[in-house]
């Protein structure tokens, strides 16, 4: 997984419309987005400009932990 940042809000909006259903990704409010390497070429072919920040950290690429289901109280 690679961490990228889009060059403009319009590019980010286009990318977030393009990526779902094609590639897994995560995006944060600070502007960082994590995508697989294969998505970089697809974004470039679509004309969406971005800056590669580097490889994603473990925390960014790991699946989120979920709380266990609540127990039933009777």
Biopython code that builds the backbone (N, CA, C, O; Angstrom):
import numpy as np
from Bio.PDB.StructureBuilder import StructureBuilder

atoms = [
    (1, "UNK", "N", (0.849, -1.177, 0.000)),
    (1, "UNK", "CA", (0.000, 0.000, 0.000)),
    (1, "UNK", "C", (0.892, 1.236, 0.000)),
    (1, "UNK", "O", (1.927, 1.286, 0.665)),
    (2, "UNK", "N", (0.457, 2.227, -0.765)),
    (2, "UNK", "CA", (1.208, 3.455, -0.958)),
    (2, "UNK", "C", (0.385, 4.642, -0.460)),
    (2, "UNK", "O", (-0.818, 4.716, -0.711)),
    (3, "UNK", "N", (1.033, 5.565, 0.241)),
    (3, "UNK", "CA", (0.373, 6.764, 0.748)),
    (3, "UNK", "C", (0.539, 7.873, -0.277)),
    (3, "UNK", "O", (1.656, 8.196, -0.680)),
    (4, "UNK", "N", (-0.601, 8.467, -0.703)),
    (4, "UNK", "CA", (-0.572, 9.556, -1.681)),
    (4, "UNK", "C", (-1.354, 10.746, -1.153)),
    (4, "UNK", "O", (-2.117, 10.637, -0.193)),
    (5, "UNK", "N", (-1.148, 11.878, -1.798)),
    (5, "UNK", "CA", (-1.882, 13.104, -1.482)),
    (5, "UNK", "C", (-2.250, 13.744, -2.818)),
    (5, "UNK", "O", (-1.418, 13.806, -3.724)),
    (6, "UNK", "N", (-3.459, 14.209, -2.945)),
    (6, "UNK", "CA", (-3.915, 14.803, -4.197)),
    (6, "UNK", "C", (-3.531, 16.277, -4.257)),
    (6, "UNK", "O", (-3.423, 16.944, -3.228)),
    (7, "UNK", "N", (-3.329, 16.774, -5.468)),
    (7, "UNK", "CA", (-2.828, 18.132, -5.656)),
    (7, "UNK", "C", (-3.897, 19.199, -5.482)),
    (7, "UNK", "O", (-3.574, 20.376, -5.317)),
    (8, "UNK", "N", (-5.157, 18.809, -5.515)),
    (8, "UNK", "CA", (-6.239, 19.781, -5.343)),
    (8, "UNK", "C", (-7.476, 19.065, -4.801)),
    (8, "UNK", "O", (-7.599, 17.847, -4.930)),
    (9, "UNK", "N", (-8.387, 19.822, -4.196)),
    (9, "UNK", "CA", (-9.633, 19.207, -3.729)),
    (9, "UNK", "C", (-10.445, 18.582, -4.866)),
    (9, "UNK", "O", (-11.130, 17.580, -4.663)),
    (10, "UNK", "N", (-10.368, 19.174, -6.062)),
    (10, "UNK", "CA", (-11.094, 18.623, -7.202)),
    (10, "UNK", "C", (-10.510, 17.272, -7.608)),
    (10, "UNK", "O", (-11.257, 16.347, -7.930)),
    (11, "UNK", "N", (-9.191, 17.152, -7.596)),
    (11, "UNK", "CA", (-8.551, 15.878, -7.932)),
    (11, "UNK", "C", (-8.916, 14.820, -6.895)),
    (11, "UNK", "O", (-9.165, 13.666, -7.245)),
    (12, "UNK", "N", (-8.949, 15.208, -5.624)),
    (12, "UNK", "CA", (-9.317, 14.256, -4.572)),
    (12, "UNK", "C", (-10.762, 13.793, -4.755)),
    (12, "UNK", "O", (-11.055, 12.605, -4.623)),
    (13, "UNK", "N", (-11.644, 14.706, -5.050)),
    (13, "UNK", "CA", (-13.058, 14.363, -5.256)),
    (13, "UNK", "C", (-13.217, 13.403, -6.430)),
    (13, "UNK", "O", (-13.976, 12.438, -6.343)),
    (14, "UNK", "N", (-12.500, 13.663, -7.537)),
    (14, "UNK", "CA", (-12.558, 12.761, -8.704)),
    (14, "UNK", "C", (-12.023, 11.380, -8.347)),
    (14, "UNK", "O", (-12.605, 10.366, -8.733)),
    (15, "UNK", "N", (-10.916, 11.341, -7.612)),
    (15, "UNK", "CA", (-10.308, 10.062, -7.242)),
    (15, "UNK", "C", (-11.220, 9.272, -6.315)),
    (15, "UNK", "O", (-11.370, 8.061, -6.476)),
    (16, "UNK", "N", (-11.831, 9.948, -5.345)),
    (16, "UNK", "CA", (-12.708, 9.246, -4.416)),
    (16, "UNK", "C", (-13.992, 8.778, -5.100)),
    (16, "UNK", "O", (-14.686, 7.907, -4.576)),
    (17, "UNK", "N", (-14.307, 9.332, -6.237)),
    (17, "UNK", "CA", (-15.405, 8.830, -7.054)),
    (17, "UNK", "C", (-14.966, 7.683, -7.955)),
    (17, "UNK", "O", (-15.779, 6.831, -8.316)),
    (18, "UNK", "N", (-13.694, 7.655, -8.319)),
    (18, "UNK", "CA", (-13.163, 6.641, -9.227)),
    (18, "UNK", "C", (-12.767, 5.347, -8.499)),
    (18, "UNK", "O", (-13.011, 4.254, -9.010)),
    (19, "UNK", "N", (-12.165, 5.464, -7.324)),
    (19, "UNK", "CA", (-11.583, 4.297, -6.641)),
    (19, "UNK", "C", (-12.581, 3.241, -6.149)),
    (19, "UNK", "O", (-12.310, 2.052, -6.316)),
    (20, "UNK", "N", (-13.714, 3.611, -5.554)),
    (20, "UNK", "CA", (-14.605, 2.570, -5.005)),
    (20, "UNK", "C", (-15.046, 1.568, -6.061)),
    (20, "UNK", "O", (-15.431, 1.941, -7.169)),
    (21, "UNK", "N", (-14.985, 0.302, -5.703)),
    (21, "UNK", "CA", (-15.357, -0.769, -6.617)),
    (21, "UNK", "C", (-14.225, -1.226, -7.514)),
    (21, "UNK", "O", (-14.308, -2.293, -8.121)),
    (22, "UNK", "N", (-13.171, -0.433, -7.604)),
    (22, "UNK", "CA", (-12.023, -0.801, -8.431)),
    (22, "UNK", "C", (-10.829, -1.222, -7.579)),
    (22, "UNK", "O", (-10.159, -2.211, -7.879)),
    (23, "UNK", "N", (-10.568, -0.460, -6.511)),
    (23, "UNK", "CA", (-9.414, -0.717, -5.648)),
    (23, "UNK", "C", (-9.797, -0.477, -4.190)),
    (23, "UNK", "O", (-10.632, 0.379, -3.896)),
    (24, "UNK", "N", (-9.187, -1.231, -3.279)),
    (24, "UNK", "CA", (-9.381, -0.912, -1.859)),
    (24, "UNK", "C", (-8.566, 0.343, -1.528)),
    (24, "UNK", "O", (-7.475, 0.526, -2.068)),
    (25, "UNK", "N", (-9.075, 1.194, -0.660)),
    (25, "UNK", "CA", (-8.351, 2.405, -0.285)),
    (25, "UNK", "C", (-8.855, 2.895, 1.064)),
    (25, "UNK", "O", (-9.921, 2.497, 1.535)),
    (26, "UNK", "N", (-8.066, 3.765, 1.668)),
    (26, "UNK", "CA", (-8.460, 4.450, 2.896)),
    (26, "UNK", "C", (-8.098, 5.909, 2.714)),
    (26, "UNK", "O", (-7.066, 6.231, 2.126)),
    (27, "UNK", "N", (-8.947, 6.792, 3.218)),
    (27, "UNK", "CA", (-8.703, 8.219, 3.099)),
    (27, "UNK", "C", (-8.945, 8.861, 4.451)),
    (27, "UNK", "O", (-9.849, 8.457, 5.182)),
    (28, "UNK", "N", (-8.135, 9.866, 4.789)),
    (28, "UNK", "CA", (-8.260, 10.565, 6.060)),
    (28, "UNK", "C", (-8.530, 12.038, 5.821)),
    (28, "UNK", "O", (-8.263, 12.558, 4.737)),
    (29, "UNK", "N", (-9.060, 12.712, 6.837)),
    (29, "UNK", "CA", (-9.400, 14.135, 6.740)),
    (29, "UNK", "C", (-8.172, 15.015, 6.516)),
    (29, "UNK", "O", (-8.298, 16.124, 5.997)),
    (30, "UNK", "N", (-6.991, 14.539, 6.899)),
    (30, "UNK", "CA", (-5.780, 15.350, 6.714)),
    (30, "UNK", "C", (-5.289, 15.346, 5.266)),
    (30, "UNK", "O", (-4.297, 16.006, 4.957)),
    (31, "UNK", "N", (-5.963, 14.615, 4.372)),
    (31, "UNK", "CA", (-5.612, 14.601, 2.952)),
    (31, "UNK", "C", (-4.854, 13.372, 2.507)),
    (31, "UNK", "O", (-4.680, 13.163, 1.307)),
    (32, "UNK", "N", (-4.396, 12.550, 3.440)),
    (32, "UNK", "CA", (-3.689, 11.319, 3.075)),
    (32, "UNK", "C", (-4.672, 10.280, 2.562)),
    (32, "UNK", "O", (-5.792, 10.163, 3.060)),
    (33, "UNK", "N", (-4.237, 9.533, 1.567)),
    (33, "UNK", "CA", (-5.010, 8.417, 1.031)),
    (33, "UNK", "C", (-4.044, 7.271, 0.814)),
    (33, "UNK", "O", (-2.936, 7.471, 0.316)),
    (34, "UNK", "N", (-4.461, 6.066, 1.187)),
    (34, "UNK", "CA", (-3.638, 4.876, 1.013)),
    (34, "UNK", "C", (-4.307, 4.000, -0.047)),
    (34, "UNK", "O", (-5.482, 3.648, 0.067)),
    (35, "UNK", "N", (-3.534, 3.656, -1.077)),
    (35, "UNK", "CA", (-4.034, 2.842, -2.184)),
    (35, "UNK", "C", (-3.015, 1.760, -2.515)),
    (35, "UNK", "O", (-1.838, 1.906, -2.183)),
    (36, "UNK", "N", (-3.443, 0.669, -3.169)),
    (36, "UNK", "CA", (-2.465, -0.321, -3.637)),
    (36, "UNK", "C", (-1.664, 0.251, -4.815)),
    (36, "UNK", "O", (-2.110, 1.181, -5.487)),
    (37, "UNK", "N", (-0.500, -0.307, -5.050)),
    (37, "UNK", "CA", (0.375, 0.190, -6.127)),
    (37, "UNK", "C", (-0.326, 0.193, -7.482)),
    (37, "UNK", "O", (-0.106, 1.099, -8.286)),
    (38, "UNK", "N", (-1.161, -0.802, -7.746)),
    (38, "UNK", "CA", (-1.849, -0.893, -9.035)),
    (38, "UNK", "C", (-2.779, 0.300, -9.273)),
    (38, "UNK", "O", (-3.052, 0.647, -10.422)),
    (39, "UNK", "N", (-3.264, 0.925, -8.205)),
    (39, "UNK", "CA", (-4.166, 2.065, -8.356)),
    (39, "UNK", "C", (-3.444, 3.298, -8.870)),
    (39, "UNK", "O", (-4.074, 4.177, -9.458)),
    (40, "UNK", "N", (-2.139, 3.384, -8.661)),
    (40, "UNK", "CA", (-1.391, 4.566, -9.112)),
    (40, "UNK", "C", (-1.479, 4.728, -10.628)),
    (40, "UNK", "O", (-1.730, 5.824, -11.129)),
    (41, "UNK", "N", (-1.272, 3.641, -11.347)),
    (41, "UNK", "CA", (-1.343, 3.702, -12.807)),
    (41, "UNK", "C", (-2.760, 4.041, -13.269)),
    (41, "UNK", "O", (-2.940, 4.822, -14.204)),
    (42, "UNK", "N", (-3.749, 3.462, -12.624)),
    (42, "UNK", "CA", (-5.132, 3.720, -13.014)),
    (42, "UNK", "C", (-5.498, 5.191, -12.777)),
    (42, "UNK", "O", (-6.165, 5.805, -13.610)),
    (43, "UNK", "N", (-5.063, 5.753, -11.647)),
    (43, "UNK", "CA", (-5.330, 7.172, -11.383)),
    (43, "UNK", "C", (-4.637, 8.055, -12.419)),
    (43, "UNK", "O", (-5.220, 9.031, -12.892)),
    (44, "UNK", "N", (-3.407, 7.718, -12.769)),
    (44, "UNK", "CA", (-2.668, 8.498, -13.768)),
    (44, "UNK", "C", (-3.355, 8.424, -15.137)),
    (44, "UNK", "O", (-3.452, 9.432, -15.837)),
    (45, "UNK", "N", (-3.828, 7.239, -15.517)),
    (45, "UNK", "CA", (-4.522, 7.096, -16.799)),
    (45, "UNK", "C", (-5.821, 7.894, -16.840)),
    (45, "UNK", "O", (-6.248, 8.336, -17.907)),
    (46, "UNK", "N", (-6.447, 8.078, -15.679)),
    (46, "UNK", "CA", (-7.672, 8.878, -15.608)),
    (46, "UNK", "C", (-7.380, 10.377, -15.603)),
    (46, "UNK", "O", (-8.300, 11.191, -15.670)),
    (47, "UNK", "N", (-6.098, 10.741, -15.524)),
    (47, "UNK", "CA", (-5.731, 12.151, -15.510)),
    (47, "UNK", "C", (-5.875, 12.804, -14.151)),
    (47, "UNK", "O", (-5.972, 14.027, -14.058)),
    (48, "UNK", "N", (-5.889, 12.003, -13.096)),
    (48, "UNK", "CA", (-6.018, 12.521, -11.735)),
    (48, "UNK", "C", (-4.607, 12.718, -11.182)),
    (48, "UNK", "O", (-3.845, 11.757, -11.072)),
    (49, "UNK", "N", (-4.258, 13.950, -10.836)),
    (49, "UNK", "CA", (-2.897, 14.229, -10.373)),
    (49, "UNK", "C", (-2.783, 13.991, -8.867)),
    (49, "UNK", "O", (-3.695, 14.296, -8.098)),
    (50, "UNK", "N", (-1.647, 13.442, -8.476)),
    (50, "UNK", "CA", (-1.387, 13.124, -7.074)),
    (50, "UNK", "C", (0.108, 13.144, -6.826)),
    (50, "UNK", "O", (0.912, 13.137, -7.758)),
    (51, "UNK", "N", (0.463, 13.168, -5.555)),
    (51, "UNK", "CA", (1.857, 13.145, -5.122)),
    (51, "UNK", "C", (2.042, 11.898, -4.268)),
    (51, "UNK", "O", (1.270, 11.660, -3.340)),
    (52, "UNK", "N", (3.061, 11.101, -4.577)),
    (52, "UNK", "CA", (3.348, 9.910, -3.792)),
    (52, "UNK", "C", (4.135, 10.347, -2.553)),
    (52, "UNK", "O", (5.209, 10.938, -2.665)),
    (53, "UNK", "N", (3.589, 10.050, -1.378)),
    (53, "UNK", "CA", (4.229, 10.401, -0.118)),
    (53, "UNK", "C", (5.169, 9.296, 0.363)),
    (53, "UNK", "O", (6.111, 9.564, 1.109)),
    (54, "UNK", "N", (4.917, 8.051, -0.062)),
    (54, "UNK", "CA", (5.767, 6.935, 0.343)),
    (54, "UNK", "C", (4.923, 5.745, 0.757)),
    (54, "UNK", "O", (3.700, 5.762, 0.620)),
    (55, "UNK", "N", (5.579, 4.714, 1.262)),
    (55, "UNK", "CA", (4.832, 3.535, 1.682)),
    (55, "UNK", "C", (3.968, 3.833, 2.910)),
    (55, "UNK", "O", (4.323, 4.664, 3.746)),
    (56, "UNK", "N", (2.849, 3.152, 3.002)),
    (56, "UNK", "CA", (1.953, 3.322, 4.144)),
    (56, "UNK", "C", (2.567, 2.679, 5.378)),
    (56, "UNK", "O", (3.283, 1.682, 5.283)),
    (57, "UNK", "N", (2.282, 3.256, 6.529)),
    (57, "UNK", "CA", (2.730, 2.653, 7.785)),
    (57, "UNK", "C", (1.838, 1.463, 8.108)),
    (57, "UNK", "O", (0.781, 1.293, 7.501)),
    (58, "UNK", "N", (2.254, 0.657, 9.044)),
    (58, "UNK", "CA", (1.459, -0.502, 9.424)),
    (58, "UNK", "C", (0.080, -0.068, 9.908)),
    (58, "UNK", "O", (-0.924, -0.691, 9.562)),
    (59, "UNK", "N", (0.026, 0.990, 10.701)),
    (59, "UNK", "CA", (-1.254, 1.458, 11.242)),
    (59, "UNK", "C", (-2.202, 1.910, 10.135)),
    (59, "UNK", "O", (-3.418, 1.755, 10.250)),
    (60, "UNK", "N", (-1.646, 2.466, 9.072)),
    (60, "UNK", "CA", (-2.483, 2.935, 7.966)),
    (60, "UNK", "C", (-2.990, 1.794, 7.099)),
    (60, "UNK", "O", (-4.088, 1.878, 6.548)),
    (61, "UNK", "N", (-2.210, 0.733, 6.969)),
    (61, "UNK", "CA", (-2.609, -0.343, 6.067)),
    (61, "UNK", "C", (-3.273, -1.514, 6.779)),
    (61, "UNK", "O", (-3.832, -2.388, 6.116)),
    (62, "UNK", "N", (-3.231, -1.559, 8.110)),
    (62, "UNK", "CA", (-3.855, -2.657, 8.854)),
    (62, "UNK", "C", (-5.364, -2.445, 8.914)),
    (62, "UNK", "O", (-5.835, -1.309, 8.973)),
    (63, "UNK", "N", (-6.117, -3.537, 8.897)),
    (63, "UNK", "CA", (-7.575, -3.385, 9.012)),
    (63, "UNK", "C", (-7.933, -2.877, 10.405)),
    (63, "UNK", "O", (-7.264, -3.221, 11.379)),
    (64, "UNK", "N", (-8.978, -2.064, 10.510)),
    (64, "UNK", "CA", (-9.360, -1.537, 11.818)),
    (64, "UNK", "C", (-9.872, -2.644, 12.734)),
    (64, "UNK", "O", (-10.512, -3.595, 12.286)),
    (65, "UNK", "N", (-9.580, -2.501, 14.003)),
    (65, "UNK", "CA", (-10.081, -3.462, 14.985)),
    (65, "UNK", "C", (-11.509, -3.106, 15.342)),
    (65, "UNK", "O", (-11.865, -1.932, 15.446)),
    (66, "UNK", "N", (-12.305, -4.112, 15.523)),
    (66, "UNK", "CA", (-13.698, -3.870, 15.894)),
    (66, "UNK", "C", (-13.932, -4.373, 17.300)),
    (66, "UNK", "O", (-13.312, -5.339, 17.744)),
    (67, "UNK", "N", (-14.828, -3.712, 17.988)),
    (67, "UNK", "CA", (-15.193, -4.154, 19.324)),
    (67, "UNK", "C", (-16.019, -5.426, 19.216)),
    (67, "UNK", "O", (-16.816, -5.566, 18.288)),
    (68, "UNK", "N", (-15.842, -6.355, 20.150)),
    (68, "UNK", "CA", (-16.675, -7.553, 20.106)),
    (68, "UNK", "C", (-18.144, -7.201, 20.334)),
    (68, "UNK", "O", (-18.463, -6.164, 20.916)),
    (69, "UNK", "N", (-19.010, -8.057, 19.879)),
    (69, "UNK", "CA", (-20.444, -7.812, 20.042)),
    (69, "UNK", "C", (-20.805, -7.744, 21.520)),
    (69, "UNK", "O", (-20.233, -8.463, 22.339)),
    (70, "UNK", "N", (-21.732, -6.900, 21.849)),
    (70, "UNK", "CA", (-22.168, -6.763, 23.245)),
    (70, "UNK", "C", (-22.902, -8.022, 23.687)),
    (70, "UNK", "O", (-23.607, -8.662, 22.907)),
    (71, "UNK", "N", (-22.720, -8.353, 24.939)),
    (71, "UNK", "CA", (-23.411, -9.526, 25.463)),
    (71, "UNK", "C", (-24.864, -9.176, 25.771)),
    (71, "UNK", "O", (-25.192, -8.022, 26.044)),
    (72, "UNK", "N", (-25.716, -10.172, 25.724)),
    (72, "UNK", "CA", (-27.135, -9.965, 25.979)),
    (72, "UNK", "C", (-27.367, -9.881, 27.483)),
    (72, "UNK", "O", (-26.905, -10.735, 28.240)),
    (73, "UNK", "N", (-28.075, -8.863, 27.902)),
    (73, "UNK", "CA", (-28.397, -8.683, 29.316)),
    (73, "UNK", "C", (-29.858, -9.031, 29.503)),
    (73, "UNK", "O", (-30.729, -8.560, 28.773)),
    (74, "UNK", "N", (-30.108, -9.877, 30.507)),
    (74, "UNK", "CA", (-31.507, -10.259, 30.743)),
    (74, "UNK", "C", (-31.993, -9.786, 32.066)),
    (74, "UNK", "O", (-33.148, -10.024, 32.421)),
]
sb = StructureBuilder()
sb.init_structure("model")
sb.init_model(0)
sb.init_chain("A")
sb.init_seg("    ")
for serial, (resi, resn, name, xyz) in enumerate(atoms, 1):
    if name == "N":
        sb.init_residue(resn, " ", resi, " ")
    sb.init_atom(name, np.array(xyz, "f"), 0.0, 1.0, " ", f" {name:<3s}", serial, name[0])
structure = sb.get_structure()
